[in-house]
């Protein structure tokens, strides 16, 4: 009896879920295309912030400030 209920549950799950899987398969490229501009903006902002950080810390690096790698190596 338990195996019959399991079989029926699997059949119901198959009938209900294959349209969702097909819909996800079809819509995934559309979602990827819509998110692409946001990714590009994120990459650009990350590069701008990295440039600003490098520009801000440039005087300290030129005057002989320790790098973070040296500070970590000295602590360890």
N, CA, C, O and CB atoms as a CASP TS submission, in Angstrom:
PFRMAT TS
TARGET T0000
AUTHOR 0000-0000-0000
METHOD Language model
MODEL 1
PARENT N/A
ATOM      1  N   UNK     1       0.825  -1.202   0.000  1.00  0.00           N
ATOM      2  CA  UNK     1       0.000   0.000   0.000  1.00  0.00           C
ATOM      3  C   UNK     1       0.857   1.249   0.000  1.00  0.00           C
ATOM      4  O   UNK     1       0.536   2.241  -0.654  1.00  0.00           O
ATOM      5  CB  UNK     1      -0.932   0.008   1.200  1.00  0.00           C
ATOM      6  N   UNK     2       1.989   1.186   0.768  1.00  0.00           N
ATOM      7  CA  UNK     2       2.857   2.355   0.842  1.00  0.00           C
ATOM      8  C   UNK     2       3.504   2.644  -0.517  1.00  0.00           C
ATOM      9  O   UNK     2       3.661   3.805  -0.894  1.00  0.00           O
ATOM     10  CB  UNK     2       3.939   2.148   1.915  1.00  0.00           C
ATOM     11  N   UNK     3       3.876   1.604  -1.244  1.00  0.00           N
ATOM     12  CA  UNK     3       4.502   1.815  -2.551  1.00  0.00           C
ATOM     13  C   UNK     3       3.508   2.388  -3.552  1.00  0.00           C
ATOM     14  O   UNK     3       3.889   3.164  -4.429  1.00  0.00           O
ATOM     15  CB  UNK     3       5.081   0.503  -3.083  1.00  0.00           C
ATOM     16  N   UNK     4       2.234   2.013  -3.431  1.00  0.00           N
ATOM     17  CA  UNK     4       1.217   2.560  -4.326  1.00  0.00           C
ATOM     18  C   UNK     4       1.027   4.053  -4.071  1.00  0.00           C
ATOM     19  O   UNK     4       0.896   4.834  -5.013  1.00  0.00           O
ATOM     20  CB  UNK     4      -0.119   1.813  -4.148  1.00  0.00           C
ATOM     21  N   UNK     5       1.012   4.452  -2.795  1.00  0.00           N
ATOM     22  CA  UNK     5       0.890   5.877  -2.472  1.00  0.00           C
ATOM     23  C   UNK     5       2.116   6.654  -2.934  1.00  0.00           C
ATOM     24  O   UNK     5       2.002   7.791  -3.393  1.00  0.00           O
ATOM     25  CB  UNK     5       0.688   6.069  -0.966  1.00  0.00           C
ATOM     26  N   UNK     6       3.275   6.045  -2.813  1.00  0.00           N
ATOM     27  CA  UNK     6       4.496   6.688  -3.284  1.00  0.00           C
ATOM     28  C   UNK     6       4.454   6.884  -4.791  1.00  0.00           C
ATOM     29  O   UNK     6       4.839   7.938  -5.297  1.00  0.00           O
ATOM     30  CB  UNK     6       5.724   5.864  -2.892  1.00  0.00           C
ATOM     31  N   UNK     7       3.987   5.869  -5.509  1.00  0.00           N
ATOM     32  CA  UNK     7       3.876   5.966  -6.955  1.00  0.00           C
ATOM     33  C   UNK     7       2.889   7.058  -7.353  1.00  0.00           C
ATOM     34  O   UNK     7       3.162   7.830  -8.272  1.00  0.00           O
ATOM     35  CB  UNK     7       3.448   4.624  -7.547  1.00  0.00           C
ATOM     36  N   UNK     8       1.770   7.131  -6.689  1.00  0.00           N
ATOM     37  CA  UNK     8       0.772   8.167  -6.983  1.00  0.00           C
ATOM     38  C   UNK     8       1.333   9.553  -6.671  1.00  0.00           C
ATOM     39  O   UNK     8       1.098  10.498  -7.423  1.00  0.00           O
ATOM     40  CB  UNK     8      -0.525   7.920  -6.174  1.00  0.00           C
ATOM     41  N   UNK     9       2.066   9.680  -5.578  1.00  0.00           N
ATOM     42  CA  UNK     9       2.663  10.965  -5.224  1.00  0.00           C
ATOM     43  C   UNK     9       3.678  11.392  -6.278  1.00  0.00           C
ATOM     44  O   UNK     9       3.736  12.567  -6.639  1.00  0.00           O
ATOM     45  CB  UNK     9       3.330  10.887  -3.843  1.00  0.00           C
ATOM     46  N   UNK    10       4.484  10.444  -6.777  1.00  0.00           N
ATOM     47  CA  UNK    10       5.448  10.778  -7.815  1.00  0.00           C
ATOM     48  C   UNK    10       4.742  11.180  -9.100  1.00  0.00           C
ATOM     49  O   UNK    10       5.200  12.098  -9.781  1.00  0.00           O
ATOM     50  CB  UNK    10       6.383   9.602  -8.073  1.00  0.00           C
ATOM     51  N   UNK    11       3.662  10.535  -9.447  1.00  0.00           N
ATOM     52  CA  UNK    11       2.914  10.887 -10.661  1.00  0.00           C
ATOM     53  C   UNK    11       2.306  12.285 -10.548  1.00  0.00           C
ATOM     54  O   UNK    11       2.344  13.061 -11.502  1.00  0.00           O
ATOM     55  CB  UNK    11       1.806   9.851 -10.927  1.00  0.00           C
ATOM     56  N   UNK    12       1.751  12.599  -9.390  1.00  0.00           N
ATOM     57  CA  UNK    12       1.188  13.936  -9.175  1.00  0.00           C
ATOM     58  C   UNK    12       2.289  14.992  -9.258  1.00  0.00           C
ATOM     59  O   UNK    12       2.105  16.043  -9.872  1.00  0.00           O
ATOM     60  CB  UNK    12       0.471  14.012  -7.804  1.00  0.00           C
ATOM     61  N   UNK    13       3.424  14.709  -8.643  1.00  0.00           N
ATOM     62  CA  UNK    13       4.546  15.639  -8.680  1.00  0.00           C
ATOM     63  C   UNK    13       5.039  15.853 -10.107  1.00  0.00           C
ATOM     64  O   UNK    13       5.368  16.976 -10.489  1.00  0.00           O
ATOM     65  CB  UNK    13       5.686  15.130  -7.803  1.00  0.00           C
ATOM     66  N   UNK    14       5.093  14.787 -10.890  1.00  0.00           N
ATOM     67  CA  UNK    14       5.512  14.897 -12.284  1.00  0.00           C
ATOM     68  C   UNK    14       4.543  15.752 -13.082  1.00  0.00           C
ATOM     69  O   UNK    14       4.962  16.604 -13.866  1.00  0.00           O
ATOM     70  CB  UNK    14       5.631  13.514 -12.916  1.00  0.00           C
ATOM     71  N   UNK    15       3.258  15.530 -12.886  1.00  0.00           N
ATOM     72  CA  UNK    15       2.246  16.284 -13.642  1.00  0.00           C
ATOM     73  C   UNK    15       2.275  17.764 -13.268  1.00  0.00           C
ATOM     74  O   UNK    15       2.074  18.620 -14.129  1.00  0.00           O
ATOM     75  CB  UNK    15       0.840  15.703 -13.388  1.00  0.00           C
ATOM     76  N   UNK    16       2.522  18.075 -11.989  1.00  0.00           N
ATOM     77  CA  UNK    16       2.506  19.464 -11.554  1.00  0.00           C
ATOM     78  C   UNK    16       3.816  20.202 -11.846  1.00  0.00           C
ATOM     79  O   UNK    16       3.796  21.414 -12.065  1.00  0.00           O
ATOM     80  CB  UNK    16       2.212  19.525 -10.080  1.00  0.00           C
ATOM     81  N   UNK    17       4.935  19.512 -11.856  1.00  0.00           N
ATOM     82  CA  UNK    17       6.218  20.202 -11.906  1.00  0.00           C
ATOM     83  C   UNK    17       6.832  20.319 -13.296  1.00  0.00           C
ATOM     84  O   UNK    17       7.664  21.200 -13.509  1.00  0.00           O
ATOM     85  CB  UNK    17       7.172  19.510 -11.024  1.00  0.00           C
ATOM     86  N   UNK    18       6.458  19.470 -14.251  1.00  0.00           N
ATOM     87  CA  UNK    18       7.119  19.601 -15.541  1.00  0.00           C
ATOM     88  C   UNK    18       6.792  20.912 -16.237  1.00  0.00           C
ATOM     89  O   UNK    18       7.650  21.428 -16.953  1.00  0.00           O
ATOM     90  CB  UNK    18       6.739  18.451 -16.427  1.00  0.00           C
ATOM     91  N   UNK    19       5.590  21.490 -16.070  1.00  0.00           N
ATOM     92  CA  UNK    19       5.394  22.808 -16.705  1.00  0.00           C
ATOM     93  C   UNK    19       6.273  23.897 -16.069  1.00  0.00           C
ATOM     94  O   UNK    19       6.743  24.799 -16.762  1.00  0.00           O
ATOM     95  CB  UNK    19       3.917  23.221 -16.610  1.00  0.00           C
ATOM     96  N   UNK    20       6.489  23.810 -14.757  1.00  0.00           N
ATOM     97  CA  UNK    20       7.351  24.786 -14.099  1.00  0.00           C
ATOM     98  C   UNK    20       8.802  24.639 -14.569  1.00  0.00           C
ATOM     99  O   UNK    20       9.494  25.636 -14.772  1.00  0.00           O
ATOM    100  CB  UNK    20       7.268  24.627 -12.572  1.00  0.00           C
ATOM    101  N   UNK    21       9.251  23.413 -14.739  1.00  0.00           N
ATOM    102  CA  UNK    21      10.617  23.191 -15.214  1.00  0.00           C
ATOM    103  C   UNK    21      10.781  23.703 -16.649  1.00  0.00           C
ATOM    104  O   UNK    21      11.801  24.306 -16.982  1.00  0.00           O
ATOM    105  CB  UNK    21      10.976  21.693 -15.137  1.00  0.00           C
ATOM    106  N   UNK    22       9.791  23.465 -17.480  1.00  0.00           N
ATOM    107  CA  UNK    22       9.839  23.948 -18.855  1.00  0.00           C
ATOM    108  C   UNK    22       9.807  25.470 -18.904  1.00  0.00           C
ATOM    109  O   UNK    22      10.517  26.081 -19.702  1.00  0.00           O
ATOM    110  CB  UNK    22       8.677  23.372 -19.662  1.00  0.00           C
ATOM    111  N   UNK    23       8.990  26.085 -18.056  1.00  0.00           N
ATOM    112  CA  UNK    23       8.905  27.542 -17.991  1.00  0.00           C
ATOM    113  C   UNK    23      10.237  28.137 -17.522  1.00  0.00           C
ATOM    114  O   UNK    23      10.694  29.141 -18.069  1.00  0.00           O
ATOM    115  CB  UNK    23       7.761  27.973 -17.047  1.00  0.00           C
ATOM    116  N   UNK    24      10.849  27.528 -16.526  1.00  0.00           N
ATOM    117  CA  UNK    24      12.146  28.008 -16.044  1.00  0.00           C
ATOM    118  C   UNK    24      13.214  27.873 -17.124  1.00  0.00           C
ATOM    119  O   UNK    24      14.072  28.744 -17.270  1.00  0.00           O
ATOM    120  CB  UNK    24      12.570  27.238 -14.786  1.00  0.00           C
ATOM    121  N   UNK    25      13.159  26.783 -17.876  1.00  0.00           N
ATOM    122  CA  UNK    25      14.122  26.567 -18.945  1.00  0.00           C
ATOM    123  C   UNK    25      13.979  27.617 -20.040  1.00  0.00           C
ATOM    124  O   UNK    25      14.975  28.063 -20.609  1.00  0.00           O
ATOM    125  CB  UNK    25      13.955  25.174 -19.530  1.00  0.00           C
ATOM    126  N   UNK    26      12.746  28.009 -20.334  1.00  0.00           N
ATOM    127  CA  UNK    26      12.503  29.001 -21.381  1.00  0.00           C
ATOM    128  C   UNK    26      12.817  30.413 -20.891  1.00  0.00           C
ATOM    129  O   UNK    26      13.356  31.221 -21.647  1.00  0.00           O
ATOM    130  CB  UNK    26      11.051  28.923 -21.860  1.00  0.00           C
ATOM    131  N   UNK    27      12.485  30.722 -19.632  1.00  0.00           N
ATOM    132  CA  UNK    27      12.654  32.085 -19.129  1.00  0.00           C
ATOM    133  C   UNK    27      14.063  32.398 -18.640  1.00  0.00           C
ATOM    134  O   UNK    27      14.401  33.572 -18.487  1.00  0.00           O
ATOM    135  CB  UNK    27      11.691  32.325 -18.018  1.00  0.00           C
ATOM    136  N   UNK    28      14.899  31.388 -18.390  1.00  0.00           N
ATOM    137  CA  UNK    28      16.223  31.648 -17.852  1.00  0.00           C
ATOM    138  C   UNK    28      17.071  32.560 -18.747  1.00  0.00           C
ATOM    139  O   UNK    28      17.715  33.469 -18.223  1.00  0.00           O
ATOM    140  CB  UNK    28      16.938  30.345 -17.637  1.00  0.00           C
ATOM    141  N   UNK    29      17.100  32.362 -20.072  1.00  0.00           N
ATOM    142  CA  UNK    29      17.876  33.301 -20.905  1.00  0.00           C
ATOM    143  C   UNK    29      17.336  34.728 -20.856  1.00  0.00           C
ATOM    144  O   UNK    29      18.111  35.681 -20.935  1.00  0.00           O
ATOM    145  CB  UNK    29      17.889  32.822 -22.345  1.00  0.00           C
ATOM    146  N   UNK    30      16.038  34.886 -20.728  1.00  0.00           N
ATOM    147  CA  UNK    30      15.448  36.227 -20.649  1.00  0.00           C
ATOM    148  C   UNK    30      15.875  36.905 -19.350  1.00  0.00           C
ATOM    149  O   UNK    30      16.239  38.081 -19.352  1.00  0.00           O
ATOM    150  CB  UNK    30      13.898  36.156 -20.739  1.00  0.00           C
ATOM    151  N   UNK    31      15.831  36.172 -18.255  1.00  0.00           N
ATOM    152  CA  UNK    31      16.256  36.727 -16.963  1.00  0.00           C
ATOM    153  C   UNK    31      17.735  37.070 -17.008  1.00  0.00           C
ATOM    154  O   UNK    31      18.147  38.097 -16.468  1.00  0.00           O
ATOM    155  CB  UNK    31      15.971  35.733 -15.812  1.00  0.00           C
ATOM    156  N   UNK    32      18.542  36.225 -17.644  1.00  0.00           N
ATOM    157  CA  UNK    32      19.966  36.491 -17.758  1.00  0.00           C
ATOM    158  C   UNK    32      20.224  37.761 -18.560  1.00  0.00           C
ATOM    159  O   UNK    32      21.075  38.568 -18.186  1.00  0.00           O
ATOM    160  CB  UNK    32      20.676  35.308 -18.403  1.00  0.00           C
ATOM    161  N   UNK    33      19.498  37.943 -19.653  1.00  0.00           N
ATOM    162  CA  UNK    33      19.664  39.152 -20.466  1.00  0.00           C
ATOM    163  C   UNK    33      19.226  40.401 -19.715  1.00  0.00           C
ATOM    164  O   UNK    33      19.846  41.456 -19.853  1.00  0.00           O
ATOM    165  CB  UNK    33      18.875  39.028 -21.763  1.00  0.00           C
ATOM    166  N   UNK    34      18.170  40.293 -18.927  1.00  0.00           N
ATOM    167  CA  UNK    34      17.711  41.449 -18.162  1.00  0.00           C
ATOM    168  C   UNK    34      18.681  41.811 -17.037  1.00  0.00           C
ATOM    169  O   UNK    34      18.791  42.983 -16.677  1.00  0.00           O
ATOM    170  CB  UNK    34      16.330  41.177 -17.587  1.00  0.00           C
ATOM    171  N   UNK    35      19.377  40.835 -16.483  1.00  0.00           N
ATOM    172  CA  UNK    35      20.304  41.124 -15.388  1.00  0.00           C
ATOM    173  C   UNK    35      21.674  41.568 -15.883  1.00  0.00           C
ATOM    174  O   UNK    35      22.483  42.043 -15.086  1.00  0.00           O
ATOM    175  CB  UNK    35      20.455  39.907 -14.508  1.00  0.00           C
ATOM    176  N   UNK    36      21.954  41.429 -17.154  1.00  0.00           N
ATOM    177  CA  UNK    36      23.266  41.777 -17.694  1.00  0.00           C
ATOM    178  C   UNK    36      23.640  43.244 -17.486  1.00  0.00           C
ATOM    179  O   UNK    36      24.774  43.506 -17.087  1.00  0.00           O
ATOM    180  CB  UNK    36      23.306  41.457 -19.159  1.00  0.00           C
ATOM    181  N   UNK    37      22.765  44.210 -17.730  1.00  0.00           N
ATOM    182  CA  UNK    37      23.154  45.608 -17.476  1.00  0.00           C
ATOM    183  C   UNK    37      23.497  45.868 -16.007  1.00  0.00           C
ATOM    184  O   UNK    37      24.405  46.647 -15.718  1.00  0.00           O
ATOM    185  CB  UNK    37      22.031  46.543 -17.905  1.00  0.00           C
ATOM    186  N   UNK    38      22.787  45.230 -15.081  1.00  0.00           N
ATOM    187  CA  UNK    38      23.087  45.416 -13.667  1.00  0.00           C
ATOM    188  C   UNK    38      24.452  44.843 -13.316  1.00  0.00           C
ATOM    189  O   UNK    38      25.169  45.407 -12.490  1.00  0.00           O
ATOM    190  CB  UNK    38      22.009  44.768 -12.804  1.00  0.00           C
ATOM    191  N   UNK    39      24.815  43.728 -13.937  1.00  0.00           N
ATOM    192  CA  UNK    39      26.146  43.162 -13.715  1.00  0.00           C
ATOM    193  C   UNK    39      27.223  44.106 -14.238  1.00  0.00           C
ATOM    194  O   UNK    39      28.246  44.314 -13.586  1.00  0.00           O
ATOM    195  CB  UNK    39      26.269  41.786 -14.393  1.00  0.00           C
ATOM    196  N   UNK    40      26.987  44.675 -15.418  1.00  0.00           N
ATOM    197  CA  UNK    40      27.969  45.592 -15.984  1.00  0.00           C
ATOM    198  C   UNK    40      28.134  46.832 -15.107  1.00  0.00           C
ATOM    199  O   UNK    40      29.249  47.317 -14.921  1.00  0.00           O
ATOM    200  CB  UNK    40      27.562  45.997 -17.401  1.00  0.00           C
ATOM    201  N   UNK    41      27.037  47.340 -14.574  1.00  0.00           N
ATOM    202  CA  UNK    41      27.115  48.483 -13.666  1.00  0.00           C
ATOM    203  C   UNK    41      27.888  48.097 -12.409  1.00  0.00           C
ATOM    204  O   UNK    41      28.701  48.882 -11.920  1.00  0.00           O
ATOM    205  CB  UNK    41      25.700  48.991 -13.297  1.00  0.00           C
ATOM    206  N   UNK    42      27.649  46.907 -11.883  1.00  0.00           N
ATOM    207  CA  UNK    42      28.363  46.453 -10.700  1.00  0.00           C
ATOM    208  C   UNK    42      29.855  46.310 -10.943  1.00  0.00           C
ATOM    209  O   UNK    42      30.660  46.700 -10.098  1.00  0.00           O
ATOM    210  CB  UNK    42      27.798  45.141 -10.232  1.00  0.00           C
ATOM    211  N   UNK    43      30.230  45.760 -12.081  1.00  0.00           N
ATOM    212  CA  UNK    43      31.648  45.618 -12.423  1.00  0.00           C
ATOM    213  C   UNK    43      32.293  46.993 -12.571  1.00  0.00           C
ATOM    214  O   UNK    43      33.410  47.219 -12.104  1.00  0.00           O
ATOM    215  CB  UNK    43      31.819  44.800 -13.727  1.00  0.00           C
ATOM    216  N   UNK    44      31.577  47.911 -13.227  1.00  0.00           N
ATOM    217  CA  UNK    44      32.110  49.261 -13.418  1.00  0.00           C
ATOM    218  C   UNK    44      32.292  49.982 -12.086  1.00  0.00           C
ATOM    219  O   UNK    44      33.326  50.609 -11.855  1.00  0.00           O
ATOM    220  CB  UNK    44      31.186  50.072 -14.329  1.00  0.00           C
ATOM    221  N   UNK    45      31.300  49.896 -11.214  1.00  0.00           N
ATOM    222  CA  UNK    45      31.417  50.551  -9.911  1.00  0.00           C
ATOM    223  C   UNK    45      32.532  49.931  -9.073  1.00  0.00           C
ATOM    224  O   UNK    45      33.236  50.644  -8.357  1.00  0.00           O
ATOM    225  CB  UNK    45      30.089  50.467  -9.155  1.00  0.00           C
ATOM    226  N   UNK    46      32.698  48.629  -9.154  1.00  0.00           N
ATOM    227  CA  UNK    46      33.796  47.985  -8.447  1.00  0.00           C
ATOM    228  C   UNK    46      35.150  48.490  -8.933  1.00  0.00           C
ATOM    229  O   UNK    46      36.058  48.717  -8.133  1.00  0.00           O
ATOM    230  CB  UNK    46      33.714  46.479  -8.614  1.00  0.00           C
ATOM    231  N   UNK    47      35.284  48.665 -10.248  1.00  0.00           N
ATOM    232  CA  UNK    47      36.535  49.183 -10.798  1.00  0.00           C
ATOM    233  C   UNK    47      36.759  50.632 -10.382  1.00  0.00           C
ATOM    234  O   UNK    47      37.884  51.016 -10.064  1.00  0.00           O
ATOM    235  CB  UNK    47      36.535  49.069 -12.325  1.00  0.00           C
ATOM    236  N   UNK    48      35.707  51.437 -10.381  1.00  0.00           N
ATOM    237  CA  UNK    48      35.836  52.843  -9.968  1.00  0.00           C
ATOM    238  C   UNK    48      36.257  52.923  -8.505  1.00  0.00           C
ATOM    239  O   UNK    48      37.140  53.713  -8.170  1.00  0.00           O
ATOM    240  CB  UNK    48      34.502  53.605 -10.185  1.00  0.00           C
ATOM    241  N   UNK    49      35.657  52.133  -7.634  1.00  0.00           N
ATOM    242  CA  UNK    49      36.025  52.163  -6.221  1.00  0.00           C
ATOM    243  C   UNK    49      37.446  51.652  -6.002  1.00  0.00           C
ATOM    244  O   UNK    49      38.159  52.173  -5.144  1.00  0.00           O
ATOM    245  CB  UNK    49      35.041  51.332  -5.404  1.00  0.00           C
ATOM    246  N   UNK    50      37.869  50.642  -6.762  1.00  0.00           N
ATOM    247  CA  UNK    50      39.247  50.153  -6.643  1.00  0.00           C
ATOM    248  C   UNK    50      40.229  51.235  -7.090  1.00  0.00           C
ATOM    249  O   UNK    50      41.283  51.412  -6.478  1.00  0.00           O
ATOM    250  CB  UNK    50      39.446  48.864  -7.483  1.00  0.00           C
ATOM    251  N   UNK    51      39.887  51.953  -8.150  1.00  0.00           N
ATOM    252  CA  UNK    51      40.745  53.048  -8.613  1.00  0.00           C
ATOM    253  C   UNK    51      40.820  54.158  -7.572  1.00  0.00           C
ATOM    254  O   UNK    51      41.902  54.676  -7.294  1.00  0.00           O
ATOM    255  CB  UNK    51      40.229  53.609  -9.946  1.00  0.00           C
ATOM    256  N   UNK    52      39.679  54.526  -6.997  1.00  0.00           N
ATOM    257  CA  UNK    52      39.677  55.579  -5.977  1.00  0.00           C
ATOM    258  C   UNK    52      40.475  55.160  -4.744  1.00  0.00           C
ATOM    259  O   UNK    52      41.174  55.983  -4.153  1.00  0.00           O
ATOM    260  CB  UNK    52      38.239  55.928  -5.577  1.00  0.00           C
ATOM    261  N   UNK    53      40.380  53.912  -4.357  1.00  0.00           N
ATOM    262  CA  UNK    53      41.140  53.428  -3.204  1.00  0.00           C
ATOM    263  C   UNK    53      42.640  53.470  -3.502  1.00  0.00           C
ATOM    264  O   UNK    53      43.437  53.882  -2.659  1.00  0.00           O
ATOM    265  CB  UNK    53      40.705  51.989  -2.830  1.00  0.00           C
ATOM    266  N   UNK    54      43.012  53.042  -4.702  1.00  0.00           N
ATOM    267  CA  UNK    54      44.425  53.082  -5.072  1.00  0.00           C
ATOM    268  C   UNK    54      44.924  54.520  -5.119  1.00  0.00           C
ATOM    269  O   UNK    54      46.049  54.801  -4.704  1.00  0.00           O
ATOM    270  CB  UNK    54      44.648  52.396  -6.428  1.00  0.00           C
ATOM    271  N   UNK    55      44.106  55.423  -5.616  1.00  0.00           N
ATOM    272  CA  UNK    55      44.480  56.832  -5.677  1.00  0.00           C
ATOM    273  C   UNK    55      44.601  57.436  -4.289  1.00  0.00           C
ATOM    274  O   UNK    55      45.486  58.254  -4.036  1.00  0.00           O
ATOM    275  CB  UNK    55      43.465  57.614  -6.495  1.00  0.00           C
ATOM    276  N   UNK    56      43.718  57.035  -3.394  1.00  0.00           N
ATOM    277  CA  UNK    56      43.733  57.562  -2.027  1.00  0.00           C
ATOM    278  C   UNK    56      44.953  57.075  -1.249  1.00  0.00           C
ATOM    279  O   UNK    56      45.532  57.829  -0.467  1.00  0.00           O
ATOM    280  CB  UNK    56      42.456  57.159  -1.291  1.00  0.00           C
ATOM    281  N   UNK    57      45.345  55.821  -1.462  1.00  0.00           N
ATOM    282  CA  UNK    57      46.467  55.258  -0.734  1.00  0.00           C
ATOM    283  C   UNK    57      47.806  55.458  -1.435  1.00  0.00           C
ATOM    284  O   UNK    57      48.836  55.015  -0.926  1.00  0.00           O
ATOM    285  CB  UNK    57      46.234  53.804  -0.511  1.00  0.00           C
ATOM    286  N   UNK    58      47.813  56.111  -2.587  1.00  0.00           N
ATOM    287  CA  UNK    58      49.057  56.306  -3.321  1.00  0.00           C
ATOM    288  C   UNK    58      50.095  57.112  -2.542  1.00  0.00           C
ATOM    289  O   UNK    58      51.263  56.723  -2.539  1.00  0.00           O
ATOM    290  CB  UNK    58      48.769  56.990  -4.625  1.00  0.00           C
ATOM    291  N   UNK    59      49.729  58.222  -1.876  1.00  0.00           N
ATOM    292  CA  UNK    59      50.761  58.946  -1.116  1.00  0.00           C
ATOM    293  C   UNK    59      51.394  58.086  -0.014  1.00  0.00           C
ATOM    294  O   UNK    59      52.604  58.155   0.201  1.00  0.00           O
ATOM    295  CB  UNK    59      50.159  60.204  -0.496  1.00  0.00           C
ATOM    296  N   UNK    60      50.612  57.304   0.661  1.00  0.00           N
ATOM    297  CA  UNK    60      51.164  56.451   1.711  1.00  0.00           C
ATOM    298  C   UNK    60      52.097  55.408   1.117  1.00  0.00           C
ATOM    299  O   UNK    60      53.128  55.097   1.713  1.00  0.00           O
ATOM    300  CB  UNK    60      50.039  55.768   2.498  1.00  0.00           C
ATOM    301  N   UNK    61      51.762  54.872  -0.022  1.00  0.00           N
ATOM    302  CA  UNK    61      52.627  53.874  -0.652  1.00  0.00           C
ATOM    303  C   UNK    61      53.917  54.512  -1.147  1.00  0.00           C
ATOM    304  O   UNK    61      54.983  53.902  -1.076  1.00  0.00           O
ATOM    305  CB  UNK    61      51.899  53.186  -1.814  1.00  0.00           C
ATOM    306  N   UNK    62      53.821  55.746  -1.651  1.00  0.00           N
ATOM    307  CA  UNK    62      55.019  56.419  -2.125  1.00  0.00           C
ATOM    308  C   UNK    62      55.949  56.806  -0.974  1.00  0.00           C
ATOM    309  O   UNK    62      57.169  56.823  -1.135  1.00  0.00           O
ATOM    310  CB  UNK    62      54.639  57.652  -2.922  1.00  0.00           C
ATOM    311  N   UNK    63      55.367  57.118   0.186  1.00  0.00           N
ATOM    312  CA  UNK    63      56.172  57.501   1.342  1.00  0.00           C
ATOM    313  C   UNK    63      56.686  56.301   2.130  1.00  0.00           C
ATOM    314  O   UNK    63      57.337  56.476   3.160  1.00  0.00           O
ATOM    315  CB  UNK    63      55.365  58.390   2.251  1.00  0.00           C
ATOM    316  N   UNK    64      56.412  55.113   1.676  1.00  0.00           N
ATOM    317  CA  UNK    64      56.973  53.922   2.305  1.00  0.00           C
ATOM    318  C   UNK    64      56.076  53.293   3.345  1.00  0.00           C
ATOM    319  O   UNK    64      56.573  52.623   4.250  1.00  0.00           O
ATOM    320  CB  UNK    64      58.268  54.256   2.929  1.00  0.00           C
ATOM    321  N   UNK    65      54.781  53.483   3.252  1.00  0.00           N
ATOM    322  CA  UNK    65      53.856  52.834   4.174  1.00  0.00           C
ATOM    323  C   UNK    65      53.857  51.329   3.951  1.00  0.00           C
ATOM    324  O   UNK    65      54.083  50.847   2.841  1.00  0.00           O
ATOM    325  CB  UNK    65      52.436  53.399   4.008  1.00  0.00           C
ATOM    326  N   UNK    66      53.601  50.600   5.030  1.00  0.00           N
ATOM    327  CA  UNK    66      53.582  49.138   4.912  1.00  0.00           C
ATOM    328  C   UNK    66      52.351  48.704   4.132  1.00  0.00           C
ATOM    329  O   UNK    66      51.282  49.303   4.252  1.00  0.00           O
ATOM    330  CB  UNK    66      53.603  48.466   6.311  1.00  0.00           C
ATOM    331  N   UNK    67      52.509  47.674   3.345  1.00  0.00           N
ATOM    332  CA  UNK    67      51.361  47.096   2.653  1.00  0.00           C
ATOM    333  C   UNK    67      50.630  46.164   3.610  1.00  0.00           C
ATOM    334  O   UNK    67      51.167  45.778   4.648  1.00  0.00           O
ATOM    335  CB  UNK    67      51.801  46.336   1.365  1.00  0.00           C
ATOM    336  N   UNK    68      49.411  45.809   3.254  1.00  0.00           N
ATOM    337  CA  UNK    68      48.632  44.920   4.113  1.00  0.00           C
ATOM    338  C   UNK    68      49.255  43.537   4.187  1.00  0.00           C
ATOM    339  O   UNK    68      49.163  42.877   5.222  1.00  0.00           O
ATOM    340  CB  UNK    68      47.198  44.817   3.611  1.00  0.00           C
ATOM    341  N   UNK    69      49.879  43.092   3.123  1.00  0.00           N
ATOM    342  CA  UNK    69      50.509  41.784   3.124  1.00  0.00           C
ATOM    343  C   UNK    69      51.652  41.712   4.112  1.00  0.00           C
ATOM    344  O   UNK    69      51.830  40.696   4.784  1.00  0.00           O
ATOM    345  CB  UNK    69      51.000  41.440   1.746  1.00  0.00           C
ATOM    346  N   UNK    70      52.442  42.796   4.208  1.00  0.00           N
ATOM    347  CA  UNK    70      53.552  42.814   5.157  1.00  0.00           C
ATOM    348  C   UNK    70      53.034  42.858   6.593  1.00  0.00           C
ATOM    349  O   UNK    70      53.617  42.242   7.485  1.00  0.00           O
ATOM    350  CB  UNK    70      54.473  44.014   4.887  1.00  0.00           C
ATOM    351  N   UNK    71      51.942  43.584   6.813  1.00  0.00           N
ATOM    352  CA  UNK    71      51.383  43.665   8.159  1.00  0.00           C
ATOM    353  C   UNK    71      50.847  42.301   8.591  1.00  0.00           C
ATOM    354  O   UNK    71      51.007  41.905   9.746  1.00  0.00           O
ATOM    355  CB  UNK    71      50.264  44.729   8.220  1.00  0.00           C
ATOM    356  N   UNK    72      50.227  41.601   7.687  1.00  0.00           N
ATOM    357  CA  UNK    72      49.692  40.278   8.025  1.00  0.00           C
ATOM    358  C   UNK    72      50.835  39.303   8.272  1.00  0.00           C
ATOM    359  O   UNK    72      50.756  38.473   9.178  1.00  0.00           O
ATOM    360  CB  UNK    72      48.769  39.751   6.898  1.00  0.00           C
ATOM    361  N   UNK    73      51.902  39.396   7.472  1.00  0.00           N
ATOM    362  CA  UNK    73      53.034  38.483   7.639  1.00  0.00           C
ATOM    363  C   UNK    73      53.736  38.758   8.983  1.00  0.00           C
ATOM    364  O   UNK    73      54.213  37.825   9.629  1.00  0.00           O
ATOM    365  CB  UNK    73      54.038  38.634   6.452  1.00  0.00           C
ATOM    366  N   UNK    74      53.802  40.013   9.399  1.00  0.00           N
ATOM    367  CA  UNK    74      54.469  40.343  10.651  1.00  0.00           C
ATOM    368  C   UNK    74      53.662  39.839  11.850  1.00  0.00           C
ATOM    369  O   UNK    74      54.238  39.404  12.846  1.00  0.00           O
ATOM    370  CB  UNK    74      54.686  41.858  10.754  1.00  0.00           C
ATOM    371  N   UNK    75      52.324  39.899  11.754  1.00  0.00           N
ATOM    372  CA  UNK    75      51.480  39.435  12.862  1.00  0.00           C
ATOM    373  C   UNK    75      51.570  37.927  12.997  1.00  0.00           C
ATOM    374  O   UNK    75      51.616  37.401  14.109  1.00  0.00           O
ATOM    375  CB  UNK    75      50.015  39.864  12.653  1.00  0.00           C
ATOM    376  N   UNK    76      51.594  37.230  11.873  1.00  0.00           N
ATOM    377  CA  UNK    76      51.603  35.773  11.914  1.00  0.00           C
ATOM    378  C   UNK    76      52.932  35.255  12.229  1.00  0.00           C
ATOM    379  O   UNK    76      53.119  34.041  12.304  1.00  0.00           O
ATOM    380  CB  UNK    76      51.146  35.196  10.641  1.00  0.00           C
TER
END
